[in-house]
Structure formats: structure tokens, C-alpha cells
Amino acid sequence: MTTTTEPLEDRLTGDFYGYEALLPDDERGLLLKARALMRDEVGPLVNENWAKGTFPTELIALFRDSGLAGLPYEGYGEHRPAVSNLLSGTLAMEMARTDASVSTFFGVHNGLAMYSVASGGDQEQRDRWLPEMAAMDKIGAFAMTEPLGGSDVAGGMRTTARREGDTWVLNGAKKWIGNATFADYVVVWARDEEDDHVKGFVVEKGTPGFSPVRIEGKIAFRIVENAEITLSGVRVPEANRLQRIDSFRDVAEILRATRAGVAWQALGVMVGAYELALGYARERRQFGRPIGGFQLVQDLLVKSLGNITASWGMLVQLARLQDAGIFRDEQSSLAKAFVTARMREVVAWSREIFGGNGILLDHDIARFFADAEAIYSFEGTREMNTLIVGKSITGQSAFV
């Protein structure tokens, strides 16, 4: 157990059982580095850009200078060897604790895109793409979801790939693709017309026929640059096809790991909302005293803290299973379904404590309340993850 001590402002009131102390000193140092970055540099950028629905491009330089990208990948980030899954998850939590949109920008690049290359690419491809992605000299995106498809992506993918010699021709459309408007590398998933298997392709920025258009009118994740992508005769060399992806079963290996990251992100939203509500309860006065002294307010705070503590414990054990290389799809799915449902409760209770002020962006809690809805739905809905777990424990598939 770590013996690291830190300033009072670095301690989380939401970590009631001291889970952070499970990190070794060197990894705890990286977490505190991320905490300072989010508090001092990122936090001041959030509300204005969330209100305007704009992505602050200076985030890329801030994360580039931090050296936090690429940490999970052996030999590619500044920290070598690769860090533990417990630290990777805790970093996702820490970023979402400040803002879920920023956490998603980083997670799409550092998680979905880089992990697709790391697990699906051969050694030449990893060496070609991962160093500059770890340095954040190049930004990645992950394009799987389609305009007419979501949970049925395994069997219903409409984007196609047709091989012509040493070139693949991609046609179709993708939707909700984070970072896609400015990403240098977009991992596009398409169904091979010849064998009907899903394959992965790295499409480079500026490739003819690849057209991302920013999605407007969102009420959540307003900082994230989500795009709808049209692929019209996009030609990709065989060298850009991920060589270790032969079917959707291989893709599922990627989704298993990234689904766990979303659960950590949901925990961060819970912690951030709870901390805001606790601070407000200590300062807001009604009937001559702080509202934190009223029984019903304390009830909401304690229920929130219970959700946080239970979820954190589940995710710590999931990270240990990941580090041991023995975690399964249904374990990742249970975490995503359970933690996001508890998150929904916490953000609602926290907003309730703010009363009418809870709908004002100035108090931050409205942003957490809105962003939670996106996290609840993506990376597999609660219903789909429930059916994955249900099949595991009963031996019976309830999928239609």
C-alpha cells in the first residue's frame, strides 16, 4: 500500500474507502499529475466551450505536454513499462470527474483508437502508428456505430469493404464518431463483401471520399466533436488493414476492454457530481443554517456515496482481473450496466440538492446531469449488457 501523502486539495471526498491507496507510489504520482492538469488547466476551459458546443483545440497541446497518452501500451508511452489497468481506469475516472466530454476525447484517442491498433495491428503497424499517437502528434478516432444501426452492429453492419488488388474500397456511413472531424487516423470497421466478416481499416485524414460532418444540437457531450461520416469509394491500402482482425469476435476483444473504461468514466461523473453537491450543501444556507444539516439532504448525500463506493470496489476488482488477463465479456458488461445505472441516480440526487440552481451551468451540476445520459447509452446500452450477463449466468440466450 502506498505511503504517499498529498495536499488537502488532492484528496477526493468521494473516495470514502481509500481505493486510491491501492495504487503504487509511481502510479499514484501519475494520477496526481492528471488531477492537477484537470483542475488547473482543463477545468477553466470547460463551461464556456460546453455552452457554445465547441472543442477547445488547446486540449491537444495540454495532453501532449502532460505525457499521459500511451501509458497502457508497453514501450510506447513515456512511462515504461505499461501502467496497470487500475491506473488506466482511475485516470479515466479522474478526467470524467472534471468533465465527461474531455474524458471522452481522451478515451476515444487513447483507448478505442490506440487499443484497436495495439491489439488488432501487427508489429509493423503498431510501430508505425502508436509512437506518434502516444505523443499525441496524431489523434485517433474509432468509427463503428452507423446511422441505422447500434446494438445490432455485430450482424447488421452496413458499411462494406471490397478488395481490389492491394487496395480496399470502403462504402457506407458512420455516426456519433468522436474526434472524427479533426482526427488524423480513423479506425473504420466494415464488412468484407467476400467473406462477410468485419474488418478494421485505418483511414488517414484527407483520404478522398471520406467526409465527416459535425453533429449539431446535442444536449450532452457538447465539447466532443461527434461526426456523421460518409464513405464513398474510400480507397485504403492493404497495409492499412488491421492484420490481426479477422472477424467481429476479434473486435469484441477491443470492446470488452473499452467497455470497462466507460464504467470508470461513469464513476468519475458520480464522484464529480457528489463533490459538487457536498460542497453546495456545506455552503448553501436556508432557515438559518447550512442545508447539509438537514436530514433529507444528508440522505441524498449518503446514498450517493454508497453508490460511488460500491461501484469503485467493483471496478477495482475488474481491473485486477484485467491485469491478470482473465476477465470476461460478462464481467465488463456487468460493470458497465451497474455503474452507469448508479451514476444516473447520483447525478439526479446531486442536482436535486441544488434545487433551482441545479439547472444553471454556473454551478456545473447541470453539465454532469446532461452528460450522464450519453454515458448511460454508449458502449452498449444497459439492456444489451444485461442480456450478455444474463446469458452467462443462465446459459440461455435472450437476444432476439
C-alpha positions in Angstrom: 0.0 0.0 0.0 1.3 3.4 -0.9 2.6 5.8 1.8 2.3 8.8 -0.5 0.9 11.9 1.2 -0.7 14.8 -0.8 -2.0 18.3 -0.3 -5.5 18.6 1.0 -6.8 19.8 -2.4 -5.6 16.5 -3.9 -7.8 14.3 -1.7 -11.1 13.1 -3.0 -14.1 13.3 -0.6 -15.8 10.7 -2.8 -13.0 8.1 -2.1 -14.6 7.1 1.3 -12.8 3.8 1.5 -9.4 5.0 0.2 -9.3 3.0 -3.0 -6.6 5.3 -4.5 -4.2 4.0 -1.8 -4.1 0.7 -3.8 -2.0 2.3 -6.4 1.8 2.1 -6.0 3.6 5.3 -5.5 4.8 5.8 -9.1 1.3 5.3 -10.5 -0.2 7.5 -7.8 2.2 10.2 -8.9 0.8 10.0 -12.4 -2.7 10.2 -11.1 -1.9 13.3 -9.1 -0.3 14.8 -12.2 -3.5 14.2 -14.1 -5.6 15.7 -11.2 -3.5 18.9 -11.3 -3.8 19.1 -15.1 -7.6 18.7 -15.0 -8.0 21.1 -12.1 -5.7 23.9 -13.1 -5.6 23.8 -17.0 -8.6 21.9 -18.3 -11.3 22.9 -15.8 -11.3 26.6 -16.6 -11.9 25.8 -20.3 -15.0 23.6 -19.8 -18.1 25.6 -19.2 -17.6 28.2 -21.9 -16.9 25.6 -24.5 -19.7 23.3 -23.3 -22.2 26.2 -23.5 -21.0 27.1 -27.0 -20.7 23.4 -28.1 -17.1 23.9 -29.2 -14.0 21.8 -28.8 -11.1 23.7 -27.3 -8.2 22.7 -29.5 -5.7 23.7 -26.9 -6.6 20.5 -25.1 -4.5 18.6 -27.5 -1.4 20.5 -26.6 -2.2 20.2 -22.9 -2.4 16.5 -23.0 0.6 16.2 -25.3 2.7 18.1 -22.8 1.4 16.0 -19.9 2.8 12.7 -21.2 -0.4 10.9 -20.1 -1.2 9.4 -23.5 0.0 5.9 -24.4 0.5 4.8 -20.8 -1.3 1.5 -21.2 0.8 0.4 -24.1 4.1 -1.4 -23.5 7.0 0.6 -24.8 5.0 3.4 -26.5 4.2 5.9 -23.8 6.6 8.0 -21.7 6.0 5.7 -18.7 7.6 2.3 -19.5 6.6 -0.5 -18.9 2.9 -0.1 -19.4 0.9 1.0 -16.4 -1.7 -1.2 -14.7 -5.4 -1.3 -15.7 -6.2 0.0 -12.2 -4.3 3.2 -13.0 -5.8 3.5 -16.5 -9.2 3.2 -15.1 -8.5 5.6 -12.3 -7.2 8.2 -14.8 -10.5 7.8 -16.8 -12.4 8.4 -13.6 -10.2 11.5 -12.8 -10.8 13.1 -16.1 -14.6 12.5 -16.0 -14.6 13.9 -12.5 -13.8 17.3 -14.1 -15.7 16.8 -17.4 -17.1 13.8 -19.2 -16.6 15.4 -22.7 -12.9 15.9 -22.1 -12.6 12.4 -20.7 -14.3 11.1 -23.9 -12.0 13.0 -26.2 -9.0 11.4 -24.4 -10.6 8.0 -24.1 -11.5 7.8 -27.8 -7.9 8.5 -28.8 -6.0 6.7 -26.0 -8.5 3.9 -25.6 -10.6 3.0 -28.6 -8.3 4.1 -31.4 -4.9 3.2 -29.9 -6.2 -0.1 -28.4 -7.6 -1.1 -31.8 -4.1 -0.6 -33.3 -2.3 -2.2 -30.3 -4.5 -5.3 -30.3 -5.6 -5.5 -33.9 -2.5 -4.4 -35.8 0.7 -6.4 -36.5 4.1 -5.3 -35.2 4.8 -3.1 -38.2 1.5 -1.3 -37.8 2.0 -0.8 -34.1 5.4 0.7 -34.7 4.1 2.9 -37.5 1.2 4.4 -35.7 1.4 4.1 -31.9 4.5 6.2 -31.2 3.1 9.4 -32.8 -0.3 8.6 -31.2 1.3 8.2 -27.8 3.0 11.5 -28.3 -0.4 13.0 -29.4 1.3 14.2 -32.6 -1.5 12.3 -34.3 -5.0 12.0 -33.0 -7.2 8.9 -33.4 -10.9 8.1 -33.7 -13.0 4.9 -33.8 -15.8 4.5 -36.3 -18.2 1.6 -35.7 -21.7 2.9 -34.9 -23.8 3.6 -38.0 -26.8 5.9 -38.7 -29.3 2.9 -38.9 -27.6 0.6 -36.5 -26.4 0.5 -32.9 -26.8 -2.6 -30.7 -27.1 -4.9 -33.8 -23.7 -3.9 -35.1 -22.3 -7.4 -34.9 -24.7 -8.8 -37.5 -26.1 -5.6 -39.0 -23.1 -3.6 -40.2 -23.9 -2.0 -43.5 -20.6 -0.3 -44.3 -18.8 -2.6 -46.8 -15.2 -3.3 -47.9 -14.3 -4.7 -51.3 -10.8 -5.7 -52.1 -9.2 -4.7 -55.4 -5.6 -6.0 -55.6 -3.7 -4.3 -52.8 -6.4 -1.8 -52.2 -9.7 -1.9 -50.3 -12.7 0.2 -51.3 -15.0 1.3 -48.4 -18.6 2.5 -48.8 -21.2 3.3 -46.2 -21.8 5.7 -43.3 -20.9 6.0 -39.6 -22.5 8.1 -36.9 -21.6 9.5 -33.4 -17.9 9.2 -34.1 -15.9 11.2 -31.5 -12.9 13.2 -32.7 -13.6 12.4 -36.3 -13.8 16.0 -37.6 -10.1 16.5 -36.8 -8.6 13.1 -36.3 -5.5 12.1 -38.2 -6.3 8.4 -38.1 -9.9 6.9 -38.0 -10.3 3.2 -37.4 -13.2 2.3 -39.6 -15.0 -1.0 -39.3 -16.6 -2.6 -42.4 -18.0 -5.9 -43.6 -15.9 -7.7 -46.2 -18.1 -8.3 -49.2 -16.3 -11.5 -50.0 -16.4 -13.4 -46.7 -19.0 -11.3 -44.7 -16.5 -10.8 -41.9 -16.0 -7.5 -40.1 -12.5 -6.0 -40.7 -10.8 -2.9 -39.4 -9.1 -0.2 -41.6 -7.1 2.9 -40.6 -8.3 5.7 -42.8 -5.9 8.7 -42.8 -7.1 12.3 -42.7 -7.8 13.8 -46.1 -8.4 10.5 -47.9 -10.7 11.1 -50.9 -14.3 10.0 -50.3 -14.0 10.2 -46.5 -16.4 13.1 -45.4 -17.0 13.7 -41.7 -19.7 16.3 -40.8 -20.1 17.5 -37.2 -23.3 16.6 -35.4 -25.2 19.7 -34.1 -27.9 20.1 -31.5 -26.6 17.8 -28.7 -27.7 18.2 -25.1 -24.9 16.1 -23.8 -21.1 15.8 -24.5 -21.3 19.2 -26.1 -17.5 19.6 -26.2 -17.0 16.3 -28.0 -16.7 16.6 -31.8 -19.1 13.9 -32.8 -19.4 13.4 -36.5 -21.5 11.6 -39.1 -19.2 10.1 -41.7 -19.9 9.3 -45.3 -17.6 6.8 -47.0 -17.9 7.0 -50.8 -15.4 4.9 -52.7 -12.7 5.4 -50.0 -9.6 3.6 -51.1 -7.4 2.2 -48.3 -4.2 0.2 -48.9 -3.9 -3.3 -47.6 -1.1 -2.0 -45.4 -3.7 0.0 -43.5 -6.0 -3.0 -42.8 -5.5 -4.2 -39.2 -3.8 -7.5 -39.8 -4.9 -9.3 -36.7 -8.7 -8.6 -37.1 -10.4 -11.4 -39.0 -14.0 -11.3 -37.6 -16.3 -9.5 -35.2 -15.1 -11.8 -32.5 -11.7 -10.1 -32.7 -13.5 -6.7 -32.5 -15.3 -7.9 -29.3 -12.0 -8.2 -27.6 -11.5 -4.5 -28.1 -15.0 -3.6 -26.9 -14.6 -5.7 -23.8 -11.7 -3.6 -22.6 -13.1 -0.2 -23.6 -16.5 -1.0 -22.0 -14.6 -1.2 -18.7 -13.2 2.2 -19.4 -16.7 3.7 -19.8 -17.7 2.2 -16.4 -14.7 4.1 -14.9 -15.8 7.2 -16.7 -19.3 6.8 -15.1 -17.7 6.5 -11.7 -15.9 9.8 -12.4 -19.1 11.6 -13.2 -20.6 10.2 -9.9 -17.6 11.5 -7.9 -17.7 14.9 -9.6 -21.4 15.3 -9.0 -21.2 14.2 -5.4 -18.4 16.5 -4.7 -20.3 19.5 -6.2 -23.4 18.6 -4.2 -21.5 18.1 -0.9 -19.7 21.5 -1.4 -23.1 23.2 -2.1 -24.7 21.5 0.9 -22.0 22.9 3.2 -22.3 26.5 1.9 -26.0 26.9 1.0 -27.9 28.3 4.0 -31.7 28.0 4.5 -33.7 28.6 7.7 -30.5 30.0 9.3 -28.1 27.1 8.7 -26.3 25.1 6.0 -28.7 22.7 4.2 -26.1 19.9 4.8 -27.5 19.9 8.3 -30.9 18.7 7.1 -31.8 15.0 7.3 -33.2 14.7 3.8 -30.1 16.3 2.2 -27.8 14.0 4.2 -29.9 11.0 3.0 -29.2 12.0 -0.6 -25.5 12.5 0.0 -25.1 9.2 1.8 -27.0 7.3 -0.9 -24.7 8.9 -3.5 -21.6 8.0 -1.5 -22.8 4.4 -1.2 -23.3 4.1 -5.0 -19.8 5.5 -5.5 -18.1 3.2 -3.0 -19.9 0.1 -4.3 -19.1 1.0 -7.9 -15.5 1.8 -7.2 -15.0 -1.6 -5.4 -16.4 -3.4 -8.4 -14.1 -1.6 -10.8 -11.0 -2.2 -8.7 -11.7 -5.9 -8.9 -12.4 -5.7 -12.6 -9.1 -4.0 -13.1 -7.3 -6.8 -11.2 -8.9 -9.4 -13.4 -7.8 -7.4 -16.5 -4.2 -7.2 -15.2 -4.3 -11.0 -14.6 -5.6 -11.5 -18.2 -8.7 -13.5 -17.0 -11.6 -11.0 -17.2 -14.5 -11.9 -19.4 -17.1 -10.1 -21.5 -19.9 -10.6 -19.0 -17.7 -9.1 -16.2 -17.1 -6.0 -18.2 -20.8 -5.8 -19.2 -22.0 -6.1 -15.6 -19.7 -3.2 -14.6 -20.9 -1.0 -17.4 -24.6 -1.8 -16.7 -24.4 -1.4 -13.0 -22.1 1.6 -12.6 -23.9 3.7 -15.3 -27.3 3.0 -13.6 -25.9 4.1 -10.2 -24.4 7.1 -11.9 -27.8 8.1 -13.2 -29.1 8.0 -9.6 -26.3 10.1 -8.2 -26.4 12.9 -10.8 -30.2 13.2 -10.2 -29.8 13.3 -6.4 -26.9 15.7 -6.7 -28.9 18.1 -8.9 -31.8 17.8 -6.5 -29.7 19.2 -3.7 -29.0 22.3 -5.8 -32.7 23.0 -6.2 -33.4 25.6 -8.8 -29.7 26.4 -9.1 -29.2 22.9 -10.4 -30.2 23.9 -13.9 -27.6 26.7 -14.1 -24.4 25.9 -15.9 -22.5 28.2 -13.5 -22.9 25.6 -10.8 -21.5 22.8 -13.0 -24.0 20.1 -11.9 -26.3 20.6 -14.9 -23.5 19.6 -17.2 -22.9 16.4 -15.2 -26.6 15.7 -15.2 -26.8 16.0 -19.0 -23.6 14.2 -19.9 -24.6 11.2 -17.8 -27.3 10.4 -20.3 -24.7 9.9 -23.1 -22.5 7.6 -20.9 -25.6 5.6 -19.9 -26.3 4.7 -23.6 -23.0 4.3 -25.4 -20.6 1.3 -25.4 -23.6 -1.0 -25.1 -26.9 0.0 -23.6 -27.9 -1.2 -20.1 -30.3 -3.6 -21.8 -27.7 -5.2 -24.1 -25.1 -5.5 -21.3 -27.8 -7.1 -19.1 -28.5 -9.7 -21.7 -24.8 -10.5 -22.0 -24.6 -11.1 -18.3 -28.0 -13.0 -18.3 -26.8 -15.4 -20.9 -23.6 -16.1 -18.9 -25.4 -16.9 -15.6 -28.4 -18.8 -17.1 -26.8 -20.5 -20.1 -29.8 -19.2 -22.1 -29.6 -16.5 -24.8 -32.4 -14.0 -24.6 -31.2 -12.0 -27.6 -33.8 -11.5 -30.3 
